Amino acid sequence: MFIPNPILFNKTFFLLIITKLLPIKIYNFTPLLKKAVTGERKRRGLPDIDIENFKYDLPQNRIAQYPLPERDKSKLLIYKNGFISETVFSDIDKEIPSGSVMIFNNSRVIKARLFFEKQTGSIIEIFCLEPVMPADFSAAMESKGETEWKCIIGNLKKWKQGKIKCQYKTAGDSYIVWAEKLYPGEDNTWIVRFTWDSGNFTFKEFIDSAGHVPLPPYIIRPDEPSDRKWYQTIYSSVDGSVAAPTAGLHFTDRVLEKLNSKGIRQLNVTLHVSAGTFRPVKSKSIQGHEMHSELFFVEKEIITHLLSNKGPIVSVGTTSLRVLESLYWAGIKLKMKPDTDPDSLYIDQWDPYLLKCKLKPEESLEVLLEWMEKNKTGRLSALTKLFIFPGYKFMFSDILLTNFHLPKSTLLMLVAAFTGSDWKKIYEYALGNNYRFLSYGDASLLFRKDVIF
């Protein structure tokens, strides 16, 4: 089967992601209604911050298109007590304070990009976002014969109706999987049914064999076999992300062993990174932006460890940080509504700025543990749309390990909330000292602005 240039399709999907994939609520309304909604948010006390405050010039040649040959040889910028220094990532153990606990996101990237062919020869790309039937991710991946997913469809105009096929080979045998559009989903996605006659393989085996690595749109090249290794953290274990938690890409077994030898505890949480992580902020102010939602899981024993922890907490990546901070607000919401069903826990993007109930961090964790005990569950799961920007009060995260992010992105706003106005100094230093940016780029270790280490 002919496969088109994935660079073109990558750019196409970037446009789809920013214009179609995610909730557009305010943007689809009339200017009058937009003004009314914004005015209502102002009256409710939400901050009004200009997105232009997070603009900087990022030359194309500073965006890493490939990883380094060795994961842990990337540069590591260190921001601590207002000062900047640098080292190599392999020496990160020397920078993490003794007694710290590091929180890793163990979500694993799936090969979510699939190419199908019509009888006419037209190529249709299907980007799998999340399962619908069965809705449980693990069950959907283990499905044999049939499964349904919410997807983005590339070249949609050429797929009016009927089934399209993907023929692929694995272990010397040839297989065919069919795709059929069922009905439109939310936010201009489509529900797609995948079927295959052979019961000898699962959907996971199909995408592992026929799928493509969902590289970010700013990596303007086709995915290559090596990306299957490099665009995945070495400790990933739970399938579900369509983008890598990239701060973790720098770790090697050697680095983890050195951290362990120093007595630094390593704990795992799971947040499945959605395609919304690439969505730029198109509104003029923070109030007009609609955050994407992401599913996360935290085991009871992790919450227990956090409750007893006395040392600094290091978030490995913005996804781990969002999980930790979402835990606090989950505790707040359960304090306010203790009868919440385990399947309906949800953190809204404005919760930190509007909820009146306040607890100490340890009190929030105690609420979570009591609620989990009451509901006889050993794992907390929730959807989070948590939006962190300057003015946010961090409850758990003291140190953040993260890569360098796009201008005017929600991830850069999170960094600005963590480091204050010094984020500009940090990024100016990185640009002036040949740091590589974004997913395959270098890293920064940021000590929170309002904490003295």
Secondary structure per residue as TSV (DSSP state, phi and psi in degrees):
chain	resnum	aa	ss	phi	psi
A	1	M	-	360.0	135.9
A	2	F	-	-70.4	130.5
A	3	I	-	-111.2	123.5
A	4	P	-	-70.2	170.8
A	5	N	-	-63.4	113.1
A	6	P	H	-63.4	-19.4
A	7	I	H	-62.0	-46.3
A	8	L	H	-61.5	-44.2
A	9	F	H	-68.2	-33.8
A	10	N	H	-62.6	-43.8
A	11	K	H	-65.3	-40.0
A	12	T	H	-59.5	-44.0
A	13	F	H	-71.2	-28.7
A	14	F	H	-62.4	-44.3
A	15	L	H	-63.8	-39.7
A	16	L	H	-63.0	-41.5
A	17	I	I	-63.0	-43.5
A	18	I	I	-82.0	-16.2
A	19	T	I	-112.2	-20.6
A	20	K	I	-127.7	-33.4
A	21	L	I	-66.3	-46.3
A	22	L	S	-104.9	165.0
A	23	P	-	-52.7	129.3
A	24	I	-	-114.8	-0.1
A	25	K	G	-2.2	-78.2
A	26	I	G	-63.1	-36.2
A	27	Y	G	-70.1	-18.4
A	28	N	G	-89.6	-8.4
A	29	F	S	-88.7	169.5
A	30	T	-	-68.7	155.8
A	31	P	H	-55.4	-33.5
A	32	L	H	-63.9	-45.4
A	33	L	H	-67.8	-38.0
A	34	K	H	-58.6	-43.2
A	35	K	H	-64.2	-39.4
A	36	A	H	-65.6	-43.2
A	37	V	H	-64.6	-43.6
A	38	T	H	-62.4	-41.5
A	39	G	H	-61.9	-38.7
A	40	E	H	-64.0	-41.1
A	41	R	H	-63.7	-39.4
A	42	K	H	-62.8	-42.5
A	43	R	H	-64.5	-28.3
A	44	R	T	-83.2	0.1
A	45	G	T	93.5	13.0
A	46	L	-	-74.1	144.1
A	47	P	-	-70.1	154.8
A	48	D	-	-124.1	98.0
A	49	I	-	-116.3	131.1
A	50	D	B	-72.1	128.6
A	51	I	G	-63.2	-27.9
A	52	E	G	-62.2	-17.6
A	53	N	G	-65.3	-15.0
A	54	F	G	-113.8	29.2
A	55	K	-	-97.0	138.6
A	56	Y	-	-152.8	160.8
A	57	D	-	-87.9	120.3
A	58	L	-	-116.6	103.0
A	59	P	-	-62.4	145.5
A	60	Q	G	-58.8	-34.8
A	61	N	G	-74.3	-3.5
A	62	R	G	-95.2	-5.1
A	63	I	B	-87.4	114.8
A	64	A	-	-64.8	125.8
A	65	Q	S	-95.1	-19.3
A	66	Y	S	-137.9	153.6
A	67	P	-	-75.5	164.7
A	68	L	-	-70.4	157.9
A	69	P	S	-59.3	-28.3
A	70	E	S	-123.3	126.0
A	71	R	G	-54.2	-45.1
A	72	D	G	-89.5	14.0
A	73	K	G	-99.3	8.5
A	74	S	S	-70.1	160.1
A	75	K	E	-72.3	151.4
A	76	L	E	-130.5	109.9
A	77	L	E	-82.5	135.8
A	78	I	E	-117.3	123.4
A	79	Y	E	-114.1	114.9
A	80	K	E	-146.5	125.8
A	81	N	T	53.4	35.6
A	82	G	T	86.3	-2.3
A	83	F	E	-112.0	151.9
A	84	I	E	-114.0	134.8
A	85	S	E	-141.1	-179.2
A	86	E	E	-149.8	157.8
A	87	T	E	-153.2	-166.9
A	88	V	E	-105.7	149.0
A	89	F	G	-60.4	-31.6
A	90	S	G	-61.7	-15.8
A	91	D	G	-103.9	20.2
A	92	I	G	-62.0	-27.2
A	93	D	G	-59.9	-28.6
A	94	K	G	-73.4	-17.9
A	95	E	T	-99.3	-21.3
A	96	I	S	-80.8	125.4
A	97	P	-	-62.1	144.1
A	98	S	T	-60.2	144.6
A	99	G	T	85.4	1.5
A	100	S	-	-75.2	160.5
A	101	V	E	-122.0	133.0
A	102	M	E	-106.7	133.8
A	103	I	E	-108.2	118.9
A	104	F	E	-107.9	146.5
A	105	N	E	-96.8	112.6
A	106	N	-	-92.4	15.9
A	107	S	E	-64.7	144.8
A	108	R	E	-113.1	136.2
A	109	V	E	-74.9	131.1
A	110	I	-	-95.8	156.3
A	111	K	-	-82.5	79.3
A	112	A	-	-80.9	-10.7
A	113	R	E	-95.4	120.6
A	114	L	E	-122.8	140.1
A	115	F	E	-110.4	124.5
A	116	F	E	-117.2	164.0
A	117	E	E	-129.3	133.9
A	118	K	-	-82.0	167.5
A	119	Q	T	-62.1	-27.2
A	120	T	T	-75.8	-12.2
A	121	G	S	99.9	-8.8
A	122	S	-	-64.2	141.0
A	123	I	E	-98.7	131.3
A	124	I	E	-117.7	127.0
A	125	E	E	-97.6	134.2
A	126	I	E	-119.2	122.1
A	127	F	E	-105.1	110.0
A	128	C	E	-78.0	126.0
A	129	L	E	-102.7	-53.0
A	130	E	E	-160.0	151.5
A	131	P	E	-76.3	149.9
A	132	V	E	-115.2	-41.4
A	133	M	E	-144.4	112.3
A	134	P	S	-68.2	153.0
A	135	A	-	-75.0	-27.3
A	136	D	S	-68.5	129.7
A	137	F	H	-61.6	-47.8
A	138	S	H	-61.5	-42.1
A	139	A	H	-64.6	-39.2
A	140	A	H	-65.2	-40.8
A	141	M	H	-67.2	-29.0
A	142	E	T	-92.3	3.9
A	143	S	-	-61.0	143.6
A	144	K	S	-123.1	121.2
A	145	G	S	98.4	-34.9
A	146	E	E	-164.3	141.9
A	147	T	E	-161.1	155.7
A	148	E	E	-123.4	138.0
A	149	W	E	-134.1	150.9
A	150	K	E	-81.5	130.4
A	151	C	E	-139.2	159.8
A	152	I	E	-99.5	140.3
A	153	I	E	-117.6	123.1
A	154	G	E	-90.8	145.5
A	155	N	T	64.2	34.8
A	156	L	G	-58.4	-36.2
A	157	K	G	-60.1	-24.8
A	158	K	G	-90.3	-1.8
A	159	W	-	-115.4	84.8
A	160	K	-	-77.6	-46.2
A	161	Q	S	-162.4	176.3
A	162	G	S	83.4	174.8
A	163	K	E	-93.5	148.5
A	164	I	E	-123.4	158.3
A	165	K	E	-124.3	155.0
A	166	C	E	-126.3	114.6
A	167	Q	E	-104.7	128.7
A	168	Y	E	-144.9	163.8
A	169	K	E	-120.2	143.7
A	170	T	E	-151.1	135.7
A	171	A	T	53.1	34.9
A	172	G	T	83.7	-6.2
A	173	D	E	-105.6	149.1
A	174	S	E	-105.1	137.6
A	175	Y	E	-133.8	157.6
A	176	I	E	-127.7	130.5
A	177	V	E	-117.3	134.4
A	178	W	E	-104.2	146.1
A	179	A	E	-123.0	138.9
A	180	E	E	-137.5	127.0
A	181	K	E	-70.7	130.6
A	182	L	E	-100.5	-57.7
A	183	Y	E	-164.6	158.5
A	184	P	E	-66.0	140.9
A	185	G	-	-100.0	-167.9
A	186	E	G	-69.8	150.1
A	187	D	G	58.4	40.0
A	188	N	G	63.6	25.6
A	189	T	-	-92.0	176.3
A	190	W	E	-131.6	145.6
A	191	I	E	-88.3	123.2
A	192	V	E	-119.3	133.6
A	193	R	E	-99.0	128.0
A	194	F	E	-105.5	132.0
A	195	T	E	-135.7	152.3
A	196	W	-	-153.5	146.7
A	197	D	S	-77.1	-37.2
A	198	S	-	-74.9	133.2
A	199	G	S	-95.1	15.1
A	200	N	S	-86.3	-7.9
A	201	F	S	-141.6	156.5
A	202	T	-	-96.3	169.4
A	203	F	H	-63.4	-36.4
A	204	K	H	-60.3	-43.6
A	205	E	H	-64.6	-34.5
A	206	F	H	-64.8	-52.0
A	207	I	H	-70.8	-29.4
A	208	D	H	-63.8	-33.2
A	209	S	H	-88.6	-40.7
A	210	A	H	-105.8	-16.5
A	211	G	-	-77.7	165.3
A	212	H	B	-115.1	149.0
A	213	V	-	-66.3	128.1
A	214	P	-	-80.4	71.0
A	215	L	-	-61.4	150.1
A	216	P	-	-61.4	154.7
A	217	P	T	-65.5	-20.7
A	218	Y	T	-84.0	-3.7
A	219	I	S	-92.3	100.7
A	220	I	-	-94.2	66.1
A	221	R	S	-156.2	161.9
A	222	P	-	-68.5	152.1
A	223	D	-	-68.5	148.9
A	224	E	-	-123.2	160.5
A	225	P	T	-52.3	-34.3
A	226	S	T	-65.8	-25.0
A	227	D	H	-66.0	-23.7
A	228	R	H	-60.8	-29.8
A	229	K	H	-90.1	-48.7
A	230	W	H	-76.7	-29.7
A	231	Y	T	-91.5	45.0
A	232	Q	S	-156.0	131.8
A	233	T	-	-72.1	152.8
A	234	I	T	-72.1	-17.3
A	235	Y	T	-104.4	6.2
A	236	S	-	-63.7	141.3
A	237	S	-	-147.1	-11.5
A	238	V	E	-119.9	107.8
A	239	D	E	-59.2	140.1
A	240	G	E	161.0	-17.6
A	241	S	E	-89.7	148.6
A	242	V	S	-111.2	11.4
A	243	A	S	-152.2	145.7
A	244	A	-	-78.8	144.6
A	245	P	-	-76.0	89.1
A	246	T	G	-70.8	-20.9
A	247	A	G	-60.8	-27.8
A	248	G	G	-80.4	-8.2
A	249	L	G	-66.5	-18.9
A	250	H	G	-81.3	-15.7
A	251	F	-	-77.1	142.1
A	252	T	-	-124.8	167.1
A	253	D	H	-57.7	-37.5
A	254	R	H	-61.7	-44.1
A	255	V	H	-66.5	-43.5
A	256	L	H	-63.3	-37.4
A	257	E	H	-65.9	-39.4
A	258	K	H	-67.0	-38.3
A	259	L	H	-64.8	-41.7
A	260	N	H	-64.6	-39.5
A	261	S	H	-65.0	-26.9
A	262	K	T	-82.9	-3.1
A	263	G	T	82.8	19.5
A	264	I	-	-87.7	117.1
A	265	R	E	-72.4	140.4
A	266	Q	E	-119.6	119.4
A	267	L	E	-121.1	147.7
A	268	N	E	-110.3	137.6
A	269	V	E	-123.8	172.0
A	270	T	E	-130.4	122.6
A	271	L	E	-132.1	121.4
A	272	H	-	-82.0	112.2
A	273	V	-	-72.4	126.6
A	274	S	-	-95.7	169.2
A	275	A	G	-64.8	-17.4
A	276	G	G	-64.3	-15.7
A	277	T	G	-62.4	-21.6
A	278	F	G	-91.8	-3.2
A	279	R	-	-72.7	121.9
A	280	P	-	-76.1	159.3
A	281	V	-	-84.9	117.1
A	282	K	-	-103.1	-10.6
A	283	S	S	-78.2	165.3
A	284	K	S	-79.5	-27.5
A	285	S	B	-133.1	166.0
A	286	I	G	-58.7	-35.3
A	287	Q	G	-60.6	-26.8
A	288	G	G	-88.1	-1.0
A	289	H	-	-93.6	135.3
A	290	E	-	-103.6	116.3
A	291	M	-	-74.0	150.9
A	292	H	-	-80.6	156.2
A	293	S	-	-102.0	147.1
A	294	E	E	-139.1	144.1
A	295	L	E	-90.0	133.9
A	296	F	E	-133.4	158.3
A	297	F	E	-135.0	140.5
A	298	V	E	-138.5	126.8
A	299	E	E	-74.0	151.6
A	300	K	H	-57.9	-38.9
A	301	E	H	-65.3	-29.1
A	302	I	H	-68.3	-42.9
A	303	I	H	-63.5	-39.2
A	304	T	H	-62.7	-42.0
A	305	H	H	-62.2	-43.3
A	306	L	H	-62.7	-37.7
A	307	L	H	-65.4	-34.8
A	308	S	H	-91.4	-7.8
A	309	N	-	-69.4	137.5
A	310	K	-	-115.3	-12.8
A	311	G	S	-97.0	179.4
A	312	P	-	-61.7	147.2
A	313	I	E	-107.0	124.1
A	314	V	E	-105.9	117.7
A	315	S	E	-88.9	119.5
A	316	V	E	-86.4	90.2
A	317	G	S	97.6	158.8
A	318	T	H	-67.2	-26.6
A	319	T	H	-69.6	-41.9
A	320	S	H	-63.8	-40.0
A	321	L	H	-63.1	-43.1
A	322	R	H	-64.8	-33.4
A	323	V	H	-64.2	-49.4
A	324	L	H	-59.5	-48.2
A	325	E	H	-68.5	-33.1
A	326	S	H	-65.6	-31.9
A	327	L	H	-59.0	-42.7
A	328	Y	H	-59.7	-48.2
A	329	W	H	-72.2	-25.8
A	330	A	H	-64.4	-41.8
A	331	G	H	-62.4	-40.4
A	332	I	H	-60.6	-47.7
A	333	K	H	-66.7	-34.9
A	334	L	H	-74.0	-29.1
A	335	K	H	-64.6	-39.2
A	336	M	H	-76.4	-32.8
A	337	K	-	-138.8	78.7
A	338	P	T	-66.5	-15.5
A	339	D	T	-89.8	13.1
A	340	T	-	-56.3	133.9
A	341	D	-	-69.7	140.4
A	342	P	T	-57.4	-23.2
A	343	D	T	-93.1	2.9
A	344	S	-	-124.8	15.5
A	345	L	-	-71.9	129.8
A	346	Y	E	-147.8	131.9
A	347	I	E	-107.1	114.9
A	348	D	-	-82.3	156.3
A	349	Q	T	-64.3	-25.3
A	350	W	T	-99.8	-0.5
A	351	D	H	-52.6	-45.4
A	352	P	H	-62.6	-21.3
A	353	Y	H	-102.9	-11.6
A	354	L	H	-119.8	-28.5
A	355	L	-	-68.3	133.8
A	356	K	-	-86.1	-28.1
A	357	C	-	-69.4	132.8
A	358	K	-	-129.6	140.4
A	359	L	-	-134.8	157.7
A	360	K	-	-69.2	153.1
A	361	P	H	-52.9	-43.6
A	362	E	H	-67.4	-31.5
A	363	E	H	-67.2	-38.9
A	364	S	H	-64.0	-41.6
A	365	L	H	-64.5	-37.6
A	366	E	H	-64.1	-38.6
A	367	V	H	-61.0	-43.8
A	368	L	H	-60.6	-46.1
A	369	L	H	-65.0	-40.3
A	370	E	H	-64.0	-42.2
A	371	W	H	-66.3	-40.6
A	372	M	H	-65.5	-40.0
A	373	E	H	-62.9	-44.3
A	374	K	H	-61.5	-38.8
A	375	N	T	-92.8	5.0
A	376	K	T	52.5	49.4
A	377	T	-	-126.1	140.3
A	378	G	S	-98.8	1.0
A	379	R	E	-140.6	130.4
A	380	L	E	-93.5	131.6
A	381	S	E	-128.8	144.7
A	382	A	E	-162.2	160.4
A	383	L	E	-96.4	137.6
A	384	T	E	-128.0	138.0
A	385	K	-	-119.8	21.4
A	386	L	-	-48.9	127.8
A	387	F	-	-115.1	113.2
A	388	I	-	-109.8	122.0
A	389	F	-	-145.8	171.3
A	390	P	T	-50.9	130.7
A	391	G	T	111.3	-16.8
A	392	Y	-	-71.0	140.0
A	393	K	-	-100.5	114.2
A	394	F	-	-74.5	136.9
A	395	M	S	-102.3	-31.0
A	396	F	S	-125.9	-37.5
A	397	S	-	-81.8	122.7
A	398	D	S	-102.5	-33.5
A	399	I	E	-133.5	138.5
A	400	L	E	-124.0	125.1
A	401	L	E	-99.8	122.7
A	402	T	E	-155.1	158.3
A	403	N	E	-81.1	-172.2
A	404	F	-	-99.0	134.8
A	405	H	-	-109.0	166.7
A	406	L	-	-65.2	150.6
A	407	P	T	-60.3	147.1
A	408	K	T	54.8	31.7
A	409	S	-	-102.4	157.9
A	410	T	H	-64.9	-27.5
A	411	L	H	-69.8	-37.9
A	412	L	H	-67.2	-36.0
A	413	M	H	-63.5	-37.5
A	414	L	H	-62.0	-44.9
A	415	V	H	-60.5	-40.6
A	416	A	H	-65.3	-35.1
A	417	A	H	-66.2	-32.8
A	418	F	H	-79.7	-35.4
A	419	T	H	-113.9	-2.0
A	420	G	G	69.8	-155.6
A	421	S	G	-67.4	-10.3
A	422	D	G	-67.2	-9.6
A	423	W	H	-57.5	-32.8
A	424	K	H	-66.7	-41.1
A	425	K	H	-63.7	-40.9
A	426	I	H	-62.5	-46.4
A	427	Y	H	-73.3	-33.8
A	428	E	H	-63.5	-40.7
A	429	Y	H	-63.1	-45.9
A	430	A	H	-62.4	-42.8
A	431	L	H	-67.7	-34.5
A	432	G	H	-81.6	-8.4
A	433	N	T	-125.0	31.3
A	434	N	T	59.8	36.4
A	435	Y	-	-75.6	147.8
A	436	R	-	-94.3	137.5
A	437	F	B	-105.7	159.7
A	438	L	S	70.7	-155.7
A	439	S	T	-55.3	-47.1
A	440	Y	T	-93.9	14.8
A	441	G	S	-91.9	-164.2
A	442	D	-	-81.0	178.5
A	443	A	E	-123.2	164.5
A	444	S	E	-133.5	143.4
A	445	L	E	-113.8	109.0
A	446	L	E	-109.4	121.0
A	447	F	E	-92.1	128.3
A	448	R	-	-55.1	139.6
A	449	K	T	-60.3	-38.3
A	450	D	T	-93.2	14.9
A	451	V	S	-124.2	130.7
A	452	I	-	-93.9	125.3
A	453	F	-	-108.5	360.0
